Amino acid sequence: MLTHLRVDGFKNLIGVDLYFGPFTCVAGANAVGKSNLFDAILFLKALMDVPILDAAMAVRDEHGAVSDIRHLFTQTPSGICLPICIEAEILVPPTGSDYLDQPAEAKTTFLSYRIKLEYRAPNGHGARPRVELVEESLDYIKKSEAHAHLPFDHSVKWRDTVVQGRRTSPYISTEIQEDDTRVIKLHQDTSTGGGRTRLFQAEKLPRTVLSTVNAQESPTAVLARQEMLNWRPLQLEPSALRMSDGFDAPAQLSPNGAHLPATLYRLAQQWKEEDSTRQPRDQEGEAQMPDQQREGFALTQIANRLCELIDHVGAVRIDRDEKRELLTLLLTDQYGTELPAKALSDGTLRFLALASVEIDPTLTGLICLEEPENGIHPERIGAIIGLLRDIAVDPSLAVGDDNPLRQVIINTHSPIVVGQVPDESVIFAVPEQRIVAGQVIKGVSFRCLSGTWRAQDKVGMRTLQKGRALAFLQPVAEKGDASRKGGDRRVIDREDMIQMKLEL
């Protein structure tokens, strides 16, 4: 879980300092920079997996394509690239495994990770530009100080399940030597002690030190890495949601929504296996509920959830075609008609995908979802916001299988969405000019509403003026033109519609 993020020098993010709760909505006009916040988060994720230059090249520019890695850096009008500094405070799971599936156990579960990168121009003909790692650190946050670092409302029992362990020294640190070279230190973190600190010359590193750790030497760092690798964007595409799956398809929902049938089939089978040990049995020890009925329970949960969100839903099932080895999603409406995924609306498919996320205890970590209103009827916006809030962890309860440590951050430009989210959960992105090194740079500022936890002294976030907040809730309505006639006349140009608006 990402609880606190500082970003400086990344695209138009200058001096950004944000706290996050379980559910957050970032609202702002198009091209203001709210998507850059997601890009910074996902860039940090990529740095845990691939070389620094590859991670930089994977970040989209304002046109959605990669052209020059300089677009990643805040640039002054004179063309100077400012350093990128990103610092993230994260909650990590107490146990997990590394990329070789070796078990790891965290010494502490509340960590602070910081990285600083600088752009290096090509130094010769045919040379490529570089992104140099200047600083990297991974430190612990004391349990006694955790409450101050978690300013959103939460219970002590929730905090006690997510903040554990004790440590007296950092896991990764950076030191400047006498000759001004920078050395990144990977400190020992073994349970028996006695491990040697490993030293890395920063300017020669093609990737972050954290991306190289293993469970045997650095179990806590491994879990920090795995937590950030677990951050996922969700950009649900109807074409992907409509596809059937082969028997050997991944049983985890992809960022674009692919593998929904395989995911639902896994959840159904998983519930059947887990419940077989809990359900009542007859005198001969046989389960009283048939396998098929137990298998369908997870899908029944989803169908019941859909009934709360969408009218006319009867049942959901996965058809297993043994001949073609295909899994196909089928939905039965209230009249008994069975419809394949290809016949379902975009909105219904989005609800199905998110409902599967809600009941999947294996899907943890941060979920970033852009513009959840896409493909959803305005009357259903409140329902999908409610579903997204339910996907996120409940900070009043202890974390467990029935309350996984899951976080949701969405962004939107829709006044309808802004009106439906809790006032404690919304952050507004507004354009703001910044002065850096005596030069004016177009940046973005993030504000909250007065009276919310972000506005309190502990966080001290700037608040949005009420007039500007009201503008976020009122869509820009074009006035009707009664002079338009014939085929050029729009609905808003009808005289009765114009009169109705005047009466309102």
C-alpha angles and dihedrals in degrees: 000000000000109000103166132019130186118186129178129170097010110128105302095339106114120169093346113172116177136169119205132203127195091286125028133173118200109200128190146125121281115282093013092117106261091124089053087067089060090045091055091050093048091044088058088051092051091052087063092059114028139031115288095250092051091050090051093049091051093061113097121236125220090282093051094252138093115250110144129001088226087079086073093064128070105249128204119225087260091058100255114148113223119218117266114235120182124176122180131184109206141180111222130193115262093235138025141119141264130241090280090054092248113151120255132190122196121234088204129008103203109074142169119215123190131183134177123195132183132198116241117197120221110279099203147012111303093007120135126231115255138211108218124207106230102168137009130173139166115192137169128247114221117245089229089059097043095097091059090050093049102056097165119095112279140145127251091240090055092049092047091056095050102036111060141146138033134255137170103193137041123266095219127015140168124229130187111222127215091264089054093251115138121233123194113211125208103200123210116266104173122138092233095046125216097100118141124246109246118221127210128185102234101213092056097050114111091191141020119283090231090061091061102051126119134203096247096061105020112022096160092049089049091057091048089052093046091049092056092043086055092062107107137186117222114208100163111206118195092218091057093044091054096054124107119229133230119236090255096048119125109273094218126090110254122224090257093048098259120147095035092141092050091047093051091046090053092049091050092050092043092054091048092054096044095045095048088079094048107042125094118271133204126242091277092053096253120141111257094212114069118240092245092054093048091046091055095050095089090049089048088055089054092046090051090049090050090051088061090052106031132031125237100028114145107167144340124217141162116234112216110206106197095188097053093027091231134144114209129187114232129185124195117210127213091271093057095254112144114219127191120225090259090066096049125098122253091248094052091051092050091051090049092051094048092045088056090052091052095057096039108099092186092063105085136149132053123339118196114197123182119211101344089189092074111117092004124117111241091242089060097050092094090052095052092046088052090051092050090051090051090052090060121081118272104237092200092066134059115264115255144123090299092046107032120190096258129150132195127202118179133179128206146165093201118116088205092059092046090052092053102048121087112265089235090059103050127096120184122217113208129174115255134172116235129198113223121174089346093306129110115240128184107242141157131248126205120216137180134205121270117258094032127114093258090058093055121104092256091067101016097197116173114256129229118245112252092239092056091044090054090053089060089058097049119070113218104259118202115222119245121248113217091190091072111100139180120001092351093062113108127201091259089052094064111113092228091054092048090050092048091054090050090052090051 
